[in-house]
């Protein structure tokens, strides 16, 4: 027969010596990268930013086409009724 015993939550552990800060950046040490690696990272971030900007421009153009389509349909309807 297996007996299970109810164990109370352990309170013998001490609380953490330092609470985590609100900003996770403060918890991480600053890393110094070699110039070449820093330049490569800057190039990658620039490419990613350019791609995001391009996507935002395309989304804006698409939204404008939808608005223009409705305006064109309304203008067409007005011209047909005259």
PDB file of N, CA, C and O in Angstrom, chain B, residues numbered from 101:
ATOM      1  N   UNK B 101       0.837  -1.165   0.000  1.00  0.00           N
ATOM      2  CA  UNK B 101       0.000   0.000   0.000  1.00  0.00           C
ATOM      3  C   UNK B 101       0.892   1.242   0.000  1.00  0.00           C
ATOM      4  O   UNK B 101       1.880   1.314   0.730  1.00  0.00           O
ATOM      5  N   UNK B 102       0.526   2.208  -0.826  1.00  0.00           N
ATOM      6  CA  UNK B 102       1.299   3.434  -0.926  1.00  0.00           C
ATOM      7  C   UNK B 102       0.601   4.507  -0.117  1.00  0.00           C
ATOM      8  O   UNK B 102      -0.601   4.732  -0.263  1.00  0.00           O
ATOM      9  N   UNK B 103       1.352   5.154   0.721  1.00  0.00           N
ATOM     10  CA  UNK B 103       0.785   6.227   1.520  1.00  0.00           C
ATOM     11  C   UNK B 103       1.304   7.564   1.000  1.00  0.00           C
ATOM     12  O   UNK B 103       2.505   7.748   0.800  1.00  0.00           O
ATOM     13  N   UNK B 104       0.395   8.467   0.793  1.00  0.00           N
ATOM     14  CA  UNK B 104       0.758   9.817   0.389  1.00  0.00           C
ATOM     15  C   UNK B 104       0.592  10.719   1.591  1.00  0.00           C
ATOM     16  O   UNK B 104      -0.427  10.672   2.280  1.00  0.00           O
ATOM     17  N   UNK B 105       1.575  11.525   1.835  1.00  0.00           N
ATOM     18  CA  UNK B 105       1.428  12.443   2.956  1.00  0.00           C
ATOM     19  C   UNK B 105       1.362  13.866   2.423  1.00  0.00           C
ATOM     20  O   UNK B 105       1.996  14.220   1.429  1.00  0.00           O
ATOM     21  N   UNK B 106       0.612  14.621   3.086  1.00  0.00           N
ATOM     22  CA  UNK B 106       0.416  16.013   2.708  1.00  0.00           C
ATOM     23  C   UNK B 106       1.572  16.831   3.268  1.00  0.00           C
ATOM     24  O   UNK B 106       1.764  16.915   4.481  1.00  0.00           O
ATOM     25  N   UNK B 107       2.350  17.440   2.345  1.00  0.00           N
ATOM     26  CA  UNK B 107       3.482  18.233   2.803  1.00  0.00           C
ATOM     27  C   UNK B 107       3.109  19.705   2.774  1.00  0.00           C
ATOM     28  O   UNK B 107       2.531  20.196   1.804  1.00  0.00           O
ATOM     29  N   UNK B 108       3.439  20.376   3.817  1.00  0.00           N
ATOM     30  CA  UNK B 108       3.184  21.816   3.887  1.00  0.00           C
ATOM     31  C   UNK B 108       4.186  22.533   2.995  1.00  0.00           C
ATOM     32  O   UNK B 108       5.298  22.052   2.775  1.00  0.00           O
ATOM     33  N   UNK B 109       3.784  23.666   2.496  1.00  0.00           N
ATOM     34  CA  UNK B 109       4.688  24.454   1.663  1.00  0.00           C
ATOM     35  C   UNK B 109       5.891  24.868   2.495  1.00  0.00           C
ATOM     36  O   UNK B 109       5.762  25.322   3.632  1.00  0.00           O
ATOM     37  N   UNK B 110       7.045  24.701   1.908  1.00  0.00           N
ATOM     38  CA  UNK B 110       8.269  25.008   2.633  1.00  0.00           C
ATOM     39  C   UNK B 110       8.443  26.517   2.765  1.00  0.00           C
ATOM     40  O   UNK B 110       8.379  27.252   1.780  1.00  0.00           O
ATOM     41  N   UNK B 111       8.661  26.955   3.978  1.00  0.00           N
ATOM     42  CA  UNK B 111       8.916  28.380   4.213  1.00  0.00           C
ATOM     43  C   UNK B 111      10.352  28.595   4.646  1.00  0.00           C
ATOM     44  O   UNK B 111      10.725  29.693   5.061  1.00  0.00           O
ATOM     45  N   UNK B 112      11.163  27.539   4.550  1.00  0.00           N
ATOM     46  CA  UNK B 112      12.540  27.652   5.008  1.00  0.00           C
ATOM     47  C   UNK B 112      13.438  28.339   3.987  1.00  0.00           C
ATOM     48  O   UNK B 112      14.562  28.722   4.310  1.00  0.00           O
ATOM     49  N   UNK B 113      12.956  28.496   2.767  1.00  0.00           N
ATOM     50  CA  UNK B 113      13.764  29.164   1.750  1.00  0.00           C
ATOM     51  C   UNK B 113      13.767  30.661   2.009  1.00  0.00           C
ATOM     52  O   UNK B 113      12.740  31.254   2.339  1.00  0.00           O
ATOM     53  N   UNK B 114      14.941  31.260   1.852  1.00  0.00           N
ATOM     54  CA  UNK B 114      15.025  32.708   2.046  1.00  0.00           C
ATOM     55  C   UNK B 114      14.530  33.419   0.789  1.00  0.00           C
ATOM     56  O   UNK B 114      14.672  32.889  -0.313  1.00  0.00           O
ATOM     57  N   UNK B 115      13.957  34.597   0.937  1.00  0.00           N
ATOM     58  CA  UNK B 115      13.479  35.339  -0.234  1.00  0.00           C
ATOM     59  C   UNK B 115      14.672  35.782  -1.082  1.00  0.00           C
ATOM     60  O   UNK B 115      15.792  35.857  -0.577  1.00  0.00           O
ATOM     61  N   UNK B 116      14.448  36.072  -2.352  1.00  0.00           N
ATOM     62  CA  UNK B 116      15.558  36.515  -3.200  1.00  0.00           C
ATOM     63  C   UNK B 116      16.182  37.785  -2.638  1.00  0.00           C
ATOM     64  O   UNK B 116      15.496  38.652  -2.095  1.00  0.00           O
ATOM     65  N   UNK B 117      17.498  37.871  -2.782  1.00  0.00           N
ATOM     66  CA  UNK B 117      18.202  39.009  -2.196  1.00  0.00           C
ATOM     67  C   UNK B 117      17.879  40.315  -2.900  1.00  0.00           C
ATOM     68  O   UNK B 117      17.923  41.384  -2.291  1.00  0.00           O
ATOM     69  N   UNK B 118      17.550  40.226  -4.198  1.00  0.00           N
ATOM     70  CA  UNK B 118      17.235  41.447  -4.941  1.00  0.00           C
ATOM     71  C   UNK B 118      16.027  41.175  -5.824  1.00  0.00           C
ATOM     72  O   UNK B 118      16.008  40.206  -6.583  1.00  0.00           O
ATOM     73  N   UNK B 119      15.043  42.016  -5.724  1.00  0.00           N
ATOM     74  CA  UNK B 119      13.862  41.866  -6.553  1.00  0.00           C
ATOM     75  C   UNK B 119      14.193  42.291  -7.974  1.00  0.00           C
ATOM     76  O   UNK B 119      15.006  43.193  -8.175  1.00  0.00           O
ATOM     77  N   UNK B 120      13.574  41.654  -8.966  1.00  0.00           N
ATOM     78  CA  UNK B 120      13.845  42.076 -10.342  1.00  0.00           C
ATOM     79  C   UNK B 120      13.364  43.504 -10.559  1.00  0.00           C
ATOM     80  O   UNK B 120      12.324  43.914 -10.045  1.00  0.00           O
ATOM     81  N   UNK B 121      14.128  44.235 -11.318  1.00  0.00           N
ATOM     82  CA  UNK B 121      13.769  45.635 -11.562  1.00  0.00           C
ATOM     83  C   UNK B 121      12.647  45.720 -12.582  1.00  0.00           C
ATOM     84  O   UNK B 121      12.344  44.746 -13.273  1.00  0.00           O
ATOM     85  N   UNK B 122      12.043  46.877 -12.669  1.00  0.00           N
ATOM     86  CA  UNK B 122      10.948  47.086 -13.616  1.00  0.00           C
ATOM     87  C   UNK B 122      11.459  47.018 -15.043  1.00  0.00           C
ATOM     88  O   UNK B 122      10.743  46.573 -15.940  1.00  0.00           O
ATOM     89  N   UNK B 123      12.668  47.448 -15.257  1.00  0.00           N
ATOM     90  CA  UNK B 123      13.251  47.420 -16.591  1.00  0.00           C
ATOM     91  C   UNK B 123      14.224  46.254 -16.680  1.00  0.00           C
ATOM     92  O   UNK B 123      15.165  46.160 -15.892  1.00  0.00           O
ATOM     93  N   UNK B 124      13.995  45.371 -17.635  1.00  0.00           N
ATOM     94  CA  UNK B 124      14.881  44.220 -17.769  1.00  0.00           C
ATOM     95  C   UNK B 124      16.256  44.635 -18.275  1.00  0.00           C
ATOM     96  O   UNK B 124      17.224  43.894 -18.103  1.00  0.00           O
ATOM     97  N   UNK B 125      16.358  45.804 -18.896  1.00  0.00           N
ATOM     98  CA  UNK B 125      17.664  46.274 -19.375  1.00  0.00           C
ATOM     99  C   UNK B 125      18.621  46.529 -18.215  1.00  0.00           C
ATOM    100  O   UNK B 125      19.832  46.353 -18.353  1.00  0.00           O
ATOM    101  N   UNK B 126      18.085  46.936 -17.092  1.00  0.00           N
ATOM    102  CA  UNK B 126      18.937  47.217 -15.942  1.00  0.00           C
ATOM    103  C   UNK B 126      19.540  45.940 -15.380  1.00  0.00           C
ATOM    104  O   UNK B 126      20.605  45.974 -14.763  1.00  0.00           O
ATOM    105  N   UNK B 127      18.870  44.816 -15.589  1.00  0.00           N
ATOM    106  CA  UNK B 127      19.350  43.550 -15.052  1.00  0.00           C
ATOM    107  C   UNK B 127      20.476  42.957 -15.884  1.00  0.00           C
ATOM    108  O   UNK B 127      21.275  42.168 -15.379  1.00  0.00           O
ATOM    109  N   UNK B 128      20.544  43.333 -17.156  1.00  0.00           N
ATOM    110  CA  UNK B 128      21.548  42.753 -18.043  1.00  0.00           C
ATOM    111  C   UNK B 128      22.781  43.642 -18.114  1.00  0.00           C
ATOM    112  O   UNK B 128      22.662  44.862 -18.226  1.00  0.00           O
ATOM    113  N   UNK B 129      23.952  43.043 -18.050  1.00  0.00           N
ATOM    114  CA  UNK B 129      25.168  43.857 -18.176  1.00  0.00           C
ATOM    115  C   UNK B 129      25.329  44.361 -19.608  1.00  0.00           C
ATOM    116  O   UNK B 129      24.872  43.722 -20.556  1.00  0.00           O
ATOM    117  N   UNK B 130      25.969  45.489 -19.751  1.00  0.00           N
ATOM    118  CA  UNK B 130      26.229  46.074 -21.069  1.00  0.00           C
ATOM    119  C   UNK B 130      27.285  45.235 -21.775  1.00  0.00           C
ATOM    120  O   UNK B 130      28.298  44.874 -21.174  1.00  0.00           O
ATOM    121  N   UNK B 131      27.056  44.925 -23.035  1.00  0.00           N
ATOM    122  CA  UNK B 131      27.982  44.112 -23.814  1.00  0.00           C
ATOM    123  C   UNK B 131      28.673  45.007 -24.824  1.00  0.00           C
ATOM    124  O   UNK B 131      28.028  45.793 -25.518  1.00  0.00           O
ATOM    125  N   UNK B 132      29.972  44.883 -24.899  1.00  0.00           N
ATOM    126  CA  UNK B 132      30.736  45.638 -25.885  1.00  0.00           C
ATOM    127  C   UNK B 132      31.096  44.697 -27.020  1.00  0.00           C
ATOM    128  O   UNK B 132      31.786  43.699 -26.813  1.00  0.00           O
ATOM    129  N   UNK B 133      30.628  45.016 -28.221  1.00  0.00           N
ATOM    130  CA  UNK B 133      30.889  44.175 -29.380  1.00  0.00           C
ATOM    131  C   UNK B 133      32.054  44.729 -30.180  1.00  0.00           C
ATOM    132  O   UNK B 133      32.307  45.934 -30.168  1.00  0.00           O
ATOM    133  N   UNK B 134      32.763  43.848 -30.878  1.00  0.00           N
ATOM    134  CA  UNK B 134      33.817  44.333 -31.771  1.00  0.00           C
ATOM    135  C   UNK B 134      33.207  45.216 -32.857  1.00  0.00           C
ATOM    136  O   UNK B 134      32.037  45.042 -33.199  1.00  0.00           O
ATOM    137  N   UNK B 135      33.978  46.163 -33.409  1.00  0.00           N
ATOM    138  CA  UNK B 135      33.428  47.101 -34.400  1.00  0.00           C
ATOM    139  C   UNK B 135      32.787  46.412 -35.602  1.00  0.00           C
ATOM    140  O   UNK B 135      31.746  46.861 -36.081  1.00  0.00           O
ATOM    141  N   UNK B 136      33.384  45.341 -36.092  1.00  0.00           N
ATOM    142  CA  UNK B 136      32.840  44.659 -37.275  1.00  0.00           C
ATOM    143  C   UNK B 136      31.472  44.050 -36.970  1.00  0.00           C
ATOM    144  O   UNK B 136      30.542  44.159 -37.769  1.00  0.00           O
ATOM    145  N   UNK B 137      31.363  43.414 -35.819  1.00  0.00           N
ATOM    146  CA  UNK B 137      30.091  42.796 -35.446  1.00  0.00           C
ATOM    147  C   UNK B 137      29.026  43.870 -35.236  1.00  0.00           C
ATOM    148  O   UNK B 137      27.871  43.686 -35.619  1.00  0.00           O
ATOM    149  N   UNK B 138      29.415  44.996 -34.625  1.00  0.00           N
ATOM    150  CA  UNK B 138      28.482  46.103 -34.417  1.00  0.00           C
ATOM    151  C   UNK B 138      28.001  46.633 -35.764  1.00  0.00           C
ATOM    152  O   UNK B 138      26.817  46.925 -35.931  1.00  0.00           O
ATOM    153  N   UNK B 139      28.922  46.760 -36.731  1.00  0.00           N
ATOM    154  CA  UNK B 139      28.557  47.255 -38.059  1.00  0.00           C
ATOM    155  C   UNK B 139      27.599  46.283 -38.743  1.00  0.00           C
ATOM    156  O   UNK B 139      26.627  46.709 -39.368  1.00  0.00           O
ATOM    157  N   UNK B 140      27.868  44.974 -38.629  1.00  0.00           N
ATOM    158  CA  UNK B 140      26.981  43.975 -39.227  1.00  0.00           C
ATOM    159  C   UNK B 140      25.584  44.061 -38.621  1.00  0.00           C
ATOM    160  O   UNK B 140      24.583  43.977 -39.333  1.00  0.00           O
ATOM    161  N   UNK B 141      25.523  44.229 -37.302  1.00  0.00           N
ATOM    162  CA  UNK B 141      24.214  44.334 -36.650  1.00  0.00           C
ATOM    163  C   UNK B 141      23.486  45.590 -37.103  1.00  0.00           C
ATOM    164  O   UNK B 141      22.275  45.562 -37.324  1.00  0.00           O
ATOM    165  N   UNK B 142      24.213  46.684 -37.242  1.00  0.00           N
ATOM    166  CA  UNK B 142      23.594  47.925 -37.713  1.00  0.00           C
ATOM    167  C   UNK B 142      23.030  47.750 -39.116  1.00  0.00           C
ATOM    168  O   UNK B 142      21.949  48.256 -39.419  1.00  0.00           O
ATOM    169  N   UNK B 143      23.763  47.028 -39.980  1.00  0.00           N
ATOM    170  CA  UNK B 143      23.283  46.777 -41.343  1.00  0.00           C
ATOM    171  C   UNK B 143      22.015  45.927 -41.325  1.00  0.00           C
ATOM    172  O   UNK B 143      21.075  46.188 -42.077  1.00  0.00           O
ATOM    173  N   UNK B 144      21.993  44.912 -40.467  1.00  0.00           N
ATOM    174  CA  UNK B 144      20.811  44.045 -40.372  1.00  0.00           C
ATOM    175  C   UNK B 144      19.607  44.850 -39.901  1.00  0.00           C
ATOM    176  O   UNK B 144      18.519  44.728 -40.465  1.00  0.00           O
ATOM    177  N   UNK B 145      19.795  45.674 -38.867  1.00  0.00           N
ATOM    178  CA  UNK B 145      18.685  46.483 -38.365  1.00  0.00           C
ATOM    179  C   UNK B 145      18.216  47.486 -39.413  1.00  0.00           C
ATOM    180  O   UNK B 145      17.021  47.763 -39.512  1.00  0.00           O
ATOM    181  N   UNK B 146      19.140  48.031 -40.193  1.00  0.00           N
ATOM    182  CA  UNK B 146      18.767  48.970 -41.252  1.00  0.00           C
ATOM    183  C   UNK B 146      17.921  48.273 -42.305  1.00  0.00           C
ATOM    184  O   UNK B 146      16.919  48.821 -42.764  1.00  0.00           O
ATOM    185  N   UNK B 147      18.323  47.064 -42.690  1.00  0.00           N
ATOM    186  CA  UNK B 147      17.562  46.302 -43.691  1.00  0.00           C
ATOM    187  C   UNK B 147      16.172  45.980 -43.158  1.00  0.00           C
ATOM    188  O   UNK B 147      15.182  46.118 -43.876  1.00  0.00           O
ATOM    189  N   UNK B 148      16.094  45.548 -41.893  1.00  0.00           N
ATOM    190  CA  UNK B 148      14.787  45.227 -41.309  1.00  0.00           C
ATOM    191  C   UNK B 148      13.893  46.460 -41.246  1.00  0.00           C
ATOM    192  O   UNK B 148      12.700  46.378 -41.535  1.00  0.00           O
ATOM    193  N   UNK B 149      14.466  47.604 -40.868  1.00  0.00           N
ATOM    194  CA  UNK B 149      13.684  48.842 -40.818  1.00  0.00           C
ATOM    195  C   UNK B 149      13.193  49.233 -42.201  1.00  0.00           C
ATOM    196  O   UNK B 149      12.054  49.672 -42.357  1.00  0.00           O
ATOM    197  N   UNK B 150      14.063  49.073 -43.224  1.00  0.00           N
ATOM    198  CA  UNK B 150      13.665  49.398 -44.593  1.00  0.00           C
ATOM    199  C   UNK B 150      12.524  48.502 -45.058  1.00  0.00           C
ATOM    200  O   UNK B 150      11.588  48.975 -45.703  1.00  0.00           O
ATOM    201  N   UNK B 151      12.593  47.209 -44.734  1.00  0.00           N
ATOM    202  CA  UNK B 151      11.531  46.280 -45.119  1.00  0.00           C
ATOM    203  C   UNK B 151      10.220  46.649 -44.433  1.00  0.00           C
ATOM    204  O   UNK B 151       9.156  46.605 -45.051  1.00  0.00           O
ATOM    205  N   UNK B 152      10.299  47.008 -43.166  1.00  0.00           N
ATOM    206  CA  UNK B 152       9.085  47.392 -42.444  1.00  0.00           C
ATOM    207  C   UNK B 152       8.498  48.666 -43.038  1.00  0.00           C
ATOM    208  O   UNK B 152       7.281  48.781 -43.182  1.00  0.00           O
ATOM    209  N   UNK B 153       9.351  49.619 -43.383  1.00  0.00           N
ATOM    210  CA  UNK B 153       8.885  50.859 -43.994  1.00  0.00           C
ATOM    211  C   UNK B 153       8.230  50.567 -45.335  1.00  0.00           C
ATOM    212  O   UNK B 153       7.188  51.137 -45.658  1.00  0.00           O
ATOM    213  N   UNK B 154       8.841  49.676 -46.119  1.00  0.00           N
ATOM    214  CA  UNK B 154       8.276  49.314 -47.422  1.00  0.00           C
ATOM    215  C   UNK B 154       6.894  48.681 -47.250  1.00  0.00           C
ATOM    216  O   UNK B 154       5.969  48.989 -48.002  1.00  0.00           O
ATOM    217  N   UNK B 155       6.756  47.796 -46.259  1.00  0.00           N
ATOM    218  CA  UNK B 155       5.457  47.169 -46.002  1.00  0.00           C
ATOM    219  C   UNK B 155       4.417  48.200 -45.597  1.00  0.00           C
ATOM    220  O   UNK B 155       3.261  48.121 -46.011  1.00  0.00           O
ATOM    221  N   UNK B 156       4.829  49.169 -44.786  1.00  0.00           N
ATOM    222  CA  UNK B 156       3.898  50.213 -44.365  1.00  0.00           C
ATOM    223  C   UNK B 156       3.470  51.067 -45.551  1.00  0.00           C
ATOM    224  O   UNK B 156       2.307  51.460 -45.638  1.00  0.00           O
ATOM    225  N   UNK B 157       4.396  51.361 -46.468  1.00  0.00           N
ATOM    226  CA  UNK B 157       4.042  52.128 -47.664  1.00  0.00           C
ATOM    227  C   UNK B 157       3.056  51.358 -48.536  1.00  0.00           C
ATOM    228  O   UNK B 157       2.081  51.925 -49.031  1.00  0.00           O
ATOM    229  N   UNK B 158       3.314  50.060 -48.721  1.00  0.00           N
ATOM    230  CA  UNK B 158       2.402  49.242 -49.527  1.00  0.00           C
ATOM    231  C   UNK B 158       1.023  49.153 -48.880  1.00  0.00           C
ATOM    232  O   UNK B 158       0.007  49.212 -49.574  1.00  0.00           O
ATOM    233  N   UNK B 159       0.982  49.012 -47.567  1.00  0.00           N
ATOM    234  CA  UNK B 159      -0.309  48.954 -46.871  1.00  0.00           C
ATOM    235  C   UNK B 159      -1.054  50.275 -47.036  1.00  0.00           C
ATOM    236  O   UNK B 159      -2.271  50.277 -47.220  1.00  0.00           O
ATOM    237  N   UNK B 160      -0.341  51.393 -46.972  1.00  0.00           N
ATOM    238  CA  UNK B 160      -0.965  52.700 -47.169  1.00  0.00           C
ATOM    239  C   UNK B 160      -1.520  52.858 -48.573  1.00  0.00           C
ATOM    240  O   UNK B 160      -2.608  53.401 -48.765  1.00  0.00           O
ATOM    241  N   UNK B 161      -0.758  52.376 -49.561  1.00  0.00           N
ATOM    242  CA  UNK B 161      -1.239  52.451 -50.949  1.00  0.00           C
ATOM    243  C   UNK B 161      -2.482  51.593 -51.146  1.00  0.00           C
ATOM    244  O   UNK B 161      -3.423  51.996 -51.829  1.00  0.00           O
ATOM    245  N   UNK B 162      -2.480  50.411 -50.545  1.00  0.00           N
ATOM    246  CA  UNK B 162      -3.635  49.527 -50.665  1.00  0.00           C
ATOM    247  C   UNK B 162      -4.870  50.163 -50.030  1.00  0.00           C
ATOM    248  O   UNK B 162      -5.960  50.111 -50.600  1.00  0.00           O
ATOM    249  N   UNK B 163      -4.703  50.754 -48.867  1.00  0.00           N
ATOM    250  CA  UNK B 163      -5.825  51.437 -48.213  1.00  0.00           C
ATOM    251  C   UNK B 163      -6.336  52.590 -49.067  1.00  0.00           C
ATOM    252  O   UNK B 163      -7.543  52.814 -49.159  1.00  0.00           O
ATOM    253  N   UNK B 164      -5.413  53.324 -49.694  1.00  0.00           N
ATOM    254  CA  UNK B 164      -5.812  54.437 -50.547  1.00  0.00           C
ATOM    255  C   UNK B 164      -6.590  53.929 -51.763  1.00  0.00           C
ATOM    256  O   UNK B 164      -7.565  54.552 -52.183  1.00  0.00           O
ATOM    257  N   UNK B 165      -6.156  52.790 -52.332  1.00  0.00           N
ATOM    258  CA  UNK B 165      -6.884  52.221 -53.466  1.00  0.00           C
ATOM    259  C   UNK B 165      -8.309  51.839 -53.076  1.00  0.00           C
ATOM    260  O   UNK B 165      -9.241  52.064 -53.848  1.00  0.00           O
ATOM    261  N   UNK B 166      -8.487  51.267 -51.894  1.00  0.00           N
ATOM    262  CA  UNK B 166      -9.831  50.910 -51.449  1.00  0.00           C
ATOM    263  C   UNK B 166     -10.699  52.153 -51.268  1.00  0.00           C
ATOM    264  O   UNK B 166     -11.872  52.155 -51.641  1.00  0.00           O
ATOM    265  N   UNK B 167     -10.119  53.213 -50.695  1.00  0.00           N
ATOM    266  CA  UNK B 167     -10.888  54.455 -50.539  1.00  0.00           C
ATOM    267  C   UNK B 167     -11.215  55.054 -51.906  1.00  0.00           C
ATOM    268  O   UNK B 167     -12.337  55.504 -52.136  1.00  0.00           O
ATOM    269  N   UNK B 168     -10.237  55.060 -52.811  1.00  0.00           N
ATOM    270  CA  UNK B 168     -10.466  55.603 -54.151  1.00  0.00           C
ATOM    271  C   UNK B 168     -11.507  54.789 -54.905  1.00  0.00           C
ATOM    272  O   UNK B 168     -12.294  55.341 -55.674  1.00  0.00           O
ATOM    273  N   UNK B 169     -11.514  53.485 -54.687  1.00  0.00           N
ATOM    274  CA  UNK B 169     -12.480  52.617 -55.370  1.00  0.00           C
ATOM    275  C   UNK B 169     -13.904  52.993 -54.971  1.00  0.00           C
ATOM    276  O   UNK B 169     -14.796  53.068 -55.816  1.00  0.00           O
ATOM    277  N   UNK B 170     -14.108  53.228 -53.675  1.00  0.00           N
ATOM    278  CA  UNK B 170     -15.442  53.630 -53.213  1.00  0.00           C
ATOM    279  C   UNK B 170     -15.818  55.000 -53.764  1.00  0.00           C
ATOM    280  O   UNK B 170     -16.954  55.218 -54.185  1.00  0.00           O
ATOM    281  N   UNK B 171     -14.853  55.925 -53.757  1.00  0.00           N
ATOM    282  CA  UNK B 171     -15.127  57.268 -54.279  1.00  0.00           C
ATOM    283  C   UNK B 171     -15.427  57.201 -55.772  1.00  0.00           C
ATOM    284  O   UNK B 171     -16.316  57.902 -56.255  1.00  0.00           O
ATOM    285  N   UNK B 172     -14.696  56.367 -56.505  1.00  0.00           N
ATOM    286  CA  UNK B 172     -14.928  56.224 -57.939  1.00  0.00           C
ATOM    287  C   UNK B 172     -16.316  55.632 -58.203  1.00  0.00           C
ATOM    288  O   UNK B 172     -17.023  56.083 -59.103  1.00  0.00           O
ATOM    289  N   UNK B 173     -16.702  54.624 -57.417  1.00  0.00           N
ATOM    290  CA  UNK B 173     -18.023  54.020 -57.587  1.00  0.00           C
ATOM    291  C   UNK B 173     -19.117  55.045 -57.310  1.00  0.00           C
ATOM    292  O   UNK B 173     -20.127  55.075 -58.013  1.00  0.00           O
ATOM    293  N   UNK B 174     -18.926  55.882 -56.296  1.00  0.00           N
ATOM    294  CA  UNK B 174     -19.908  56.909 -55.976  1.00  0.00           C
ATOM    295  C   UNK B 174     -19.996  57.936 -57.103  1.00  0.00           C
ATOM    296  O   UNK B 174     -21.093  58.344 -57.486  1.00  0.00           O
ATOM    297  N   UNK B 175     -18.852  58.354 -57.634  1.00  0.00           N
ATOM    298  CA  UNK B 175     -18.835  59.313 -58.742  1.00  0.00           C
ATOM    299  C   UNK B 175     -19.503  58.713 -59.972  1.00  0.00           C
ATOM    300  O   UNK B 175     -20.258  59.391 -60.669  1.00  0.00           O
ATOM    301  N   UNK B 176     -19.224  57.441 -60.235  1.00  0.00           N
ATOM    302  CA  UNK B 176     -19.838  56.757 -61.374  1.00  0.00           C
ATOM    303  C   UNK B 176     -21.361  56.706 -61.218  1.00  0.00           C
ATOM    304  O   UNK B 176     -22.099  56.917 -62.180  1.00  0.00           O
ATOM    305  N   UNK B 177     -21.818  56.425 -60.001  1.00  0.00           N
ATOM    306  CA  UNK B 177     -23.258  56.367 -59.733  1.00  0.00           C
ATOM    307  C   UNK B 177     -23.895  57.740 -59.952  1.00  0.00           C
ATOM    308  O   UNK B 177     -24.978  57.828 -60.531  1.00  0.00           O
ATOM    309  N   UNK B 178     -23.242  58.807 -59.499  1.00  0.00           N
ATOM    310  CA  UNK B 178     -23.768  60.156 -59.703  1.00  0.00           C
ATOM    311  C   UNK B 178     -23.874  60.491 -61.190  1.00  0.00           C
ATOM    312  O   UNK B 178     -24.860  61.082 -61.631  1.00  0.00           O
ATOM    313  N   UNK B 179     -22.861  60.111 -61.953  1.00  0.00           N
ATOM    314  CA  UNK B 179     -22.862  60.406 -63.387  1.00  0.00           C
ATOM    315  C   UNK B 179     -23.955  59.626 -64.112  1.00  0.00           C
ATOM    316  O   UNK B 179     -24.551  60.132 -65.062  1.00  0.00           O
ATOM    317  N   UNK B 180     -24.218  58.408 -63.674  1.00  0.00           N
ATOM    318  CA  UNK B 180     -25.251  57.590 -64.306  1.00  0.00           C
ATOM    319  C   UNK B 180     -26.645  58.143 -64.027  1.00  0.00           C
ATOM    320  O   UNK B 180     -27.529  58.052 -64.878  1.00  0.00           O
ATOM    321  N   UNK B 181     -26.848  58.716 -62.841  1.00  0.00           N
ATOM    322  CA  UNK B 181     -28.180  59.211 -62.493  1.00  0.00           C
ATOM    323  C   UNK B 181     -28.495  60.551 -63.149  1.00  0.00           C
ATOM    324  O   UNK B 181     -29.661  60.946 -63.186  1.00  0.00           O
ATOM    325  N   UNK B 182     -27.496  61.263 -63.666  1.00  0.00           N
ATOM    326  CA  UNK B 182     -27.752  62.563 -64.298  1.00  0.00           C
ATOM    327  C   UNK B 182     -28.231  62.411 -65.706  1.00  0.00           C
ATOM    328  O   UNK B 182     -28.491  63.408 -66.380  1.00  0.00           O
TER     329      UNK B 182
END
